[in-house]
């Protein structure tokens, strides 16, 4: 007996989620479904083609369903779901047709990293959990060989990443091998599975070494001469994937660049005022350096983890019932220390859809044991509460009212990062940065996101440096951005340490379009709230607006501000 076909956009979307999880089991692990699935995705050319075929089939099915029932457009949830699914899958298909999967190597998002990270998301409480881990870990060599096949196909097509990305990933893999990651991971496994776990770990660590050697000795030399900048066409394609908007049309990218520069100048003026409060007579950079040495700090890795956990717990207690109404599962979030070899930026991993795994924030220590607090407070409001955790955990909570797709796989970077940046600003609005040092840290975080817009677009499109540039850039006004100039500009406008800034530059060059999603997303969130406040006047309820906004699921920038203004 055949299964009835979908009749709504949400049914199409959720059928796609199931099919996508069949092809990429890491997605299922992220969602907290299929705990017994011990497979890893096929990142070979055949696997990439299978994913593209699913995209085409799903888009055709969506068109059929929407044409069969025009009334679906009158249902706000169905309309949003259909628009999201069409835009997201269309963007992914365009990237596939451009061959991006054959050069998917960077210091943060790539199959190399996904295959390792999935083990930190898997259940590890019972003997059966560990048996699944052992079986999946034994598949790591096969998964890495498949990715190598795609890089080989990319080489054949002359679709290569820049040498900077290869060198960075090789360095990361070196770090994974210093204290072999997989061997360390299985150390806490049950004694009954010790032999199986250690054999799988040995093979997985060996696969890491082979991947490193392949990238360093075979693939890397082929990439010599490949430019860091990807150019307008590839950049517009990538920016659409991260923002849900066709910024490449008309002057959209140039307009975003100019706006990013104006934000940089606005925030710089505010930083100068705040720096005067921290250290009279100082520049913002001098004040931030002073805070790094003389400001409050936490000594010890476990101690800083506990401090970050306490900060999120306190934020939940203070904001719940006043600016948010949080369901009990959403109130749980865990602070974690990132494993060695991670990129330098803190990050968040979302909860399982059924909350069997909580949302988690991750702090890369980069070998440090002392952690100044001036620049940590704002970023943990961003990564944890009320930032990523409140949005993505709320999405999981309402997923049954929407669709799994709208609350997970359909995430748009600009929506998610825009909310997290809005959350930092909200905490400033609510007076949480009364300490001048912590407020300078908040402004430093805001400045970094503005600088990202400028140099990400500027480097990849070769745009001219503005005429009012200061510092190192003053002698280069009107000339195109280069990675060296971008790094110098970062260093003059961010209080972060050198290792973080070096990692950031590699990230912008290797993941074009991602860096602009934060600030452009925040702009949409602020515009949507402002329009809703204006429309409702004295009747506007910020708490109710927050919860409605967080409960509508993912949207791209082409829809976000309009949908927010109508709440």
C-alpha positions in Angstrom: 0.0 0.0 0.0 1.6 3.3 -1.1 2.1 6.1 1.4 -0.1 9.2 0.6 1.8 12.1 -0.8 2.2 15.4 1.2 -0.6 17.9 0.9 0.9 20.9 2.8 4.2 22.7 2.7 5.0 21.6 6.2 4.5 18.0 5.2 6.8 18.5 2.3 9.4 20.1 4.6 9.3 17.3 7.1 9.5 14.6 4.5 12.6 16.4 3.3 14.1 16.3 6.8 13.6 12.6 7.0 15.2 12.0 3.5 18.0 14.4 4.3 18.7 12.5 7.5 18.9 9.3 5.5 21.7 10.8 3.4 23.4 12.7 6.2 23.0 10.9 9.6 24.9 13.7 11.3 21.7 15.8 10.8 19.7 13.1 12.7 22.2 13.2 15.6 22.0 17.0 15.7 18.2 16.7 16.0 18.5 14.0 18.6 16.6 11.4 16.5 17.8 8.0 15.4 20.1 7.3 18.3 21.0 3.9 17.0 22.2 5.3 13.6 25.9 4.5 13.4 26.5 5.8 9.9 28.4 8.9 8.7 27.5 10.9 5.6 28.8 10.1 2.2 30.8 13.2 1.2 32.0 11.6 -2.1 30.9 12.9 -5.5 28.1 10.3 -5.5 26.9 11.5 -2.1 26.9 15.1 -3.3 24.9 14.1 -6.3 22.4 12.2 -4.2 21.9 15.3 -2.0 21.3 17.5 -5.2 18.8 15.0 -6.5 16.8 15.2 -3.2 16.8 19.0 -3.5 15.4 18.9 -7.0 12.8 16.3 -6.0 11.7 18.3 -3.0 11.4 21.6 -4.9 9.2 19.9 -7.5 7.0 18.4 -4.8 6.6 21.8 -3.1 5.5 23.4 -6.4 3.0 20.6 -6.9 1.5 20.9 -3.4 1.2 24.7 -3.5 -0.3 24.7 -6.9 -2.8 22.0 -5.9 -4.1 24.1 -2.9 -3.7 27.9 -3.4 -5.4 28.4 0.0 -2.1 27.3 1.6 -0.8 30.8 0.9 -3.4 32.3 3.2 -2.1 30.3 6.2 0.8 32.3 7.7 2.7 29.1 8.9 2.3 27.4 5.6 3.3 30.5 3.7 6.4 31.0 5.7 7.3 27.3 5.5 6.9 27.3 1.7 8.9 30.4 1.2 11.7 29.2 3.5 11.9 25.8 1.9 11.9 27.1 -1.6 14.6 29.7 -0.8 16.8 27.5 1.3 16.8 24.5 -1.1 17.2 26.8 -4.1 20.3 28.3 -2.5 21.7 24.9 -1.7 21.1 23.7 -5.2 22.7 26.7 -6.8 25.8 26.1 -4.6 25.9 22.4 -5.7 25.6 23.4 -9.4 28.5 25.8 -8.9 30.6 22.9 -7.5 31.0 24.3 -4.0 30.9 20.8 -2.5 34.1 19.9 -4.3 36.0 22.5 -2.4 34.3 22.6 1.0 37.3 23.0 3.1 37.8 25.8 5.8 38.8 26.1 9.4 35.3 25.9 10.7 32.6 24.3 8.5 33.7 21.3 6.5 33.2 17.5 6.5 36.5 17.2 8.2 35.2 19.0 11.2 31.6 17.7 11.1 32.8 14.1 11.3 34.7 14.8 14.5 32.1 17.1 16.1 29.2 14.6 15.8 30.7 12.4 18.5 30.3 15.2 21.1 26.6 15.3 20.2 25.9 11.6 20.7 24.4 10.0 23.8 27.1 8.4 25.9 25.3 7.1 29.0 24.7 3.4 28.4 26.7 0.5 27.0 24.5 0.5 24.0 25.2 4.2 23.4 28.9 3.4 23.5 28.4 0.5 21.1 26.8 2.9 18.6 29.8 5.3 19.1 32.2 2.4 18.4 30.5 1.4 15.2 30.3 5.0 14.0 33.9 5.7 14.9 35.0 2.7 12.9 33.4 4.5 9.8 35.6 7.6 10.1 38.2 6.4 7.7 35.5 5.7 5.0 34.0 9.1 5.6 37.3 10.9 5.2 38.1 8.9 2.0 34.8 10.0 0.5 35.7 13.6 1.2 39.1 13.1 -0.4 37.3 11.8 -3.5 35.3 15.0 -3.7 38.5 17.1 -3.3 40.0 15.1 -6.1 37.1 15.8 -8.3 37.4 19.4 -7.4 41.0 19.3 -8.4 40.1 17.7 -11.7 37.6 20.6 -12.3 40.0 23.2 -11.0 37.7 24.0 -8.2 40.2 24.6 -5.4 40.4 26.4 -2.1 43.2 28.9 -1.3 46.4 27.6 0.2 45.7 29.5 3.4 42.7 27.3 4.1 44.7 24.1 3.5 47.5 25.2 5.8 45.1 26.1 8.6 43.2 22.8 8.5 46.5 20.9 8.4 47.5 22.8 11.5 44.2 21.9 13.2 44.7 18.3 12.4 48.2 18.4 13.8 46.7 19.6 17.0 44.0 16.8 17.0 46.9 14.4 16.8 49.1 15.8 19.5 46.9 14.0 22.1 45.0 11.8 19.7 41.4 13.0 19.8 39.5 9.8 19.2 41.6 7.8 21.6 40.9 10.4 24.3 37.2 10.4 23.5 36.8 6.7 24.2 38.7 6.8 27.5 35.5 7.1 29.4 33.8 4.2 27.6 32.7 1.0 29.4 35.3 -1.7 30.1 33.2 -4.3 28.3 33.7 -2.4 25.0 37.2 -1.3 25.6 38.8 -3.4 22.9 36.2 -2.4 20.3 36.3 1.3 21.2 40.1 1.6 21.2 40.4 -0.2 17.9 37.8 2.1 16.3 39.6 5.1 17.9 43.0 3.9 16.6 41.6 3.7 13.0 39.9 7.1 13.3 43.0 8.8 14.6 45.0 7.1 11.8 42.4 8.5 9.3 43.0 12.0 10.7 46.7 11.5 10.1 46.1 10.3 6.6 43.8 13.3 5.9 46.4 15.6 7.2 49.1 14.1 5.0 46.9 14.1 2.0 46.0 17.8 2.5 49.6 18.8 3.2 51.4 16.7 0.6 49.0 16.0 -2.2 46.1 18.5 -2.3 47.9 21.5 -0.8 50.5 21.9 -3.6 47.8 21.9 -6.2 46.2 25.0 -4.6 49.2 27.2 -4.9 48.2 30.3 -6.8 44.5 30.0 -5.9 43.5 33.5 -4.7 42.0 34.0 -1.2 39.3 36.3 -2.6 36.4 34.4 -4.3 35.1 37.3 -6.5 31.6 38.8 -6.9 29.8 35.8 -8.4 30.8 33.2 -5.8 30.5 35.7 -3.0 26.9 36.6 -4.0 26.1 32.9 -4.1 27.6 32.3 -0.7 26.0 35.4 0.9 22.6 34.1 -0.2 23.2 30.9 1.6 24.0 32.7 4.8 21.4 35.5 4.7 18.5 34.3 2.7 18.7 37.3 0.5 20.0 38.0 -3.0 22.5 40.7 -2.1 24.3 40.2 -5.4 21.4 41.9 -7.2 22.0 45.6 -8.1 24.1 47.4 -5.5 23.1 45.3 -2.6 26.6 44.3 -1.6 28.1 47.8 -2.1 25.2 49.2 0.0 25.9 46.7 2.8 29.6 47.5 2.7 28.9 51.3 3.0 26.5 50.6 5.9 29.0 48.4 7.7 31.6 51.2 7.4 29.1 53.8 8.9 28.4 51.4 11.8 32.1 51.0 12.3 32.5 54.8 12.6 29.4 55.1 14.9 30.6 52.5 17.3 34.1 53.8 17.3 32.9 57.1 18.6 31.0 55.3 21.4 34.1 53.2 22.2 36.1 56.3 22.7 33.6 57.7 25.2 33.6 54.4 27.1 37.4 54.0 27.1 37.7 57.4 28.8 35.7 55.9 31.7 37.9 52.8 32.0 41.2 54.6 31.7 41.2 58.4 31.4 43.1 59.7 28.4 43.3 56.3 26.7 42.2 55.1 23.3 39.8 52.2 23.1 42.6 49.8 22.3 44.7 51.0 25.2 41.7 50.7 27.6 41.0 47.1 26.4 44.6 46.1 26.8 44.6 47.5 30.3 41.5 45.6 31.1 43.1 42.4 29.8 45.9 42.8 32.4 44.3 44.7 35.2 40.6 44.0 34.9 38.6 41.2 36.7 39.6 37.7 35.5 39.0 34.0 36.3 41.9 31.7 36.9 41.5 28.1 35.7 39.6 26.3 32.9 37.0 24.6 35.1 36.6 27.8 37.0 35.7 29.8 33.9 33.3 27.1 32.8 31.5 27.4 36.1 31.4 31.2 35.9 29.9 31.0 32.4 27.3 28.5 33.6 26.4 30.7 36.5 26.0 33.7 34.3 23.6 31.9 32.0 21.6 30.5 35.0 21.3 34.0 36.4 20.2 35.5 33.1 17.5 32.9 32.8 16.2 33.6 36.3 16.2 37.3 35.7 14.7 37.4 32.2 12.0 34.7 32.6 8.7 36.2 33.4 9.9 39.8 32.6 11.1 39.8 29.0 10.5 36.2 28.1 8.2 33.3 29.1 10.4 30.2 29.1 9.1 26.7 29.0 10.9 24.4 31.5 13.0 22.5 28.9 14.3 25.8 27.5 15.6 26.8 30.9 18.4 24.2 30.7 21.7 25.1 29.1 25.2 23.8 29.7 28.6 25.6 29.5 31.3 23.4 28.0 35.0 23.7 27.1 35.7 23.2 23.4 38.1 20.3 22.5 41.6 21.2 21.3 42.0 22.1 17.6 38.7 24.0 17.4 38.5 27.4 15.8 39.2 30.3 18.1 35.6 31.7 18.4 33.2 30.5 21.0 30.2 28.6 19.7 26.8 27.0 20.6 25.3 23.6 19.8 21.5 23.4 19.8 19.5 21.0 21.9 18.0 17.8 20.5 14.4 18.4 19.3 13.2 16.4 22.3 15.7 18.0 24.7 17.3 14.7 25.5 20.5 16.6 24.8 20.6 20.2 26.1 21.8 23.3 24.3 25.5 23.9 25.0 27.9 26.8 24.8 31.5 26.0 24.0 34.6 28.0 25.0 37.9 27.3 23.1 40.7 28.0 25.6 43.6 28.1 23.1 45.9 26.9 25.9 45.0 29.7 28.3 44.3 29.3 32.0 43.5 33.0 32.7 40.3 34.5 31.3 39.7 38.3 31.6 36.0 38.9 31.9 35.6 42.3 30.2 35.1 40.6 26.8 33.5 37.4 27.9 30.2 38.7 29.4 28.7 40.1 26.2 29.7 37.0 24.1 28.0 34.7 26.6 24.8 36.7 26.3 25.3 36.1 22.5 26.1 32.4 22.6 23.9 31.4 25.6 21.1 33.5 27.2 19.3 35.4 25.8 21.1 34.7 22.5 21.4 31.5 20.6 20.1 29.3 23.3 16.8 31.1 23.8 16.1 31.2 20.1 17.2 27.7 19.1 15.8 26.0 22.2 12.4 27.8 21.7 12.5 26.5 18.1 12.8 23.0 19.4 10.0 23.6 21.8 7.6 24.8 19.1 8.7 22.4 16.4 5.6 20.3 16.5 3.4 23.4 15.9 5.6 24.4 12.9 7.7 21.8 11.2 11.0 20.2 12.1 12.5 21.9 9.0 11.5 25.4 10.1 13.1 24.9 13.5 16.3 23.1 12.5 17.6 22.4 9.0 16.0 25.5 7.6 18.1 27.8 9.8 19.3 31.0 8.1 22.6 32.3 9.5 21.4 36.0 9.4 18.3 35.2 11.4 20.2 33.2 14.0 23.2 35.4 14.3 21.1 38.5 14.0 19.0 37.4 17.0 22.1 36.7 19.1 23.5 40.2 18.3 20.1 41.7 19.0 20.3 39.8 22.4 23.6 41.5 23.3 22.0 44.9 22.5 19.0 44.0 24.5 21.1 43.3 27.6 22.8 46.7 27.1 19.3 48.3 26.8 18.3 46.6 30.1 21.3 48.0 31.9 23.4 44.8 32.2 26.6 46.5 31.1 26.7 49.1 33.9 30.4 48.3 34.5 32.4 50.4 32.0 34.8 47.6 31.3 32.0 45.1 30.4 30.3 47.8 28.3 33.5 48.4 26.4 33.6 44.6 25.9 30.1 44.8 24.5 31.1 47.6 22.1 34.2 45.7 21.1 31.9 42.8 20.1 29.6 45.1 18.2 32.6 46.7 16.5 34.0 43.3 15.4 30.7 42.5 13.7 30.8 45.8 11.8 34.4 45.3 10.8 33.3 41.8 9.5 30.9 43.4 7.1 33.5 45.8 5.8 36.4 43.4 5.3 34.4 40.3 4.2 32.8 42.2 1.4 35.8 44.4 0.8 38.3 41.6 0.4 36.2 39.2 -1.7 35.0 42.0 -4.1 38.2 44.0 -4.0 36.3 47.2 -3.0 38.2 50.4 -2.3 39.1 51.4 1.3 37.0 54.4 2.3 38.4 57.9 2.2 38.0 58.6 5.9 40.0 55.5 7.0 42.4 56.0 9.9 45.5 54.3 11.2 47.2 51.8 9.0 44.6 52.2 6.3 45.1 56.0 6.0 47.9 55.4 3.5 45.8 53.0 1.4 42.6 55.0 1.0 40.9 54.3 -2.4 43.0 51.1 -2.9 41.5 47.6 -2.9 41.3 45.6 0.3 43.9 42.8 0.8 44.1 40.1 3.5 47.1 41.9 5.0 45.2 45.2 5.2 42.2 43.5 6.6 44.3 41.8 9.3 45.8 45.1 10.2 42.4 46.8 10.4 41.2 43.9 12.6 44.1 44.4 14.9 43.5 48.1 15.3 39.8 47.7 16.0 39.4 44.6 18.1 40.6 43.9 21.6 40.8 40.1 21.0 44.1 38.3 21.2 46.3 37.7 18.1 45.4 34.0 17.7 41.7 34.8 17.6 42.2 37.5 15.0 44.4 35.3 12.9 41.7 32.6 13.0 39.0 35.2 12.2 40.8 36.3 9.0 41.1 32.7 7.8 37.4 32.2 8.6 36.3 35.2 6.5 38.4 34.1 3.6 37.3 30.5 3.7 33.6 31.0 4.5 32.6 34.0 2.4 29.4 35.7 3.3 29.1 34.1 6.7 30.7 37.1 8.5 28.2 39.6 7.3 25.2 37.6 8.6 25.5 38.9 12.1 25.2 42.6 11.6 22.8 42.4 8.7 20.6 40.1 10.7 20.6 42.4 13.7 19.5 45.2 11.5 16.5 43.2 10.3 15.6 42.3 13.9 15.8 45.9 15.0 13.8 47.1 12.1 11.1 44.5 12.7 10.8 45.5 16.4 10.8 49.2 15.6 8.0 48.8 13.1 5.9 46.6 15.5 6.4 49.2 18.3 5.3 52.0 16.0 2.3 50.1 14.8 1.1 49.2 18.3 2.1 52.3 20.2 1.3 52.1 23.9 -0.2 48.6 23.4 3.2 47.1 22.4 4.3 44.3 24.8 8.0 43.5 24.4 7.8 40.2 26.2 4.9 39.0 24.0 6.7 40.2 20.9 9.9 38.4 21.9 8.0 35.1 22.4 6.0 35.5 19.1 9.2 36.3 17.3 11.1 33.3 18.7 8.2 31.0 18.0 7.8 31.6 14.2 10.8 29.5 13.2 13.4 30.4 10.7 13.1 33.1 8.1 15.6 34.6 5.6 16.4 38.3 5.4 14.0 38.9 2.5 11.1 38.1 4.9 12.4 38.6 8.4 11.8 42.3 9.1 8.3 42.2 7.5 7.2 39.2 9.4 8.6 40.6 12.7 6.8 44.0 12.1 3.4 42.2 11.8 3.7 40.4 15.2 
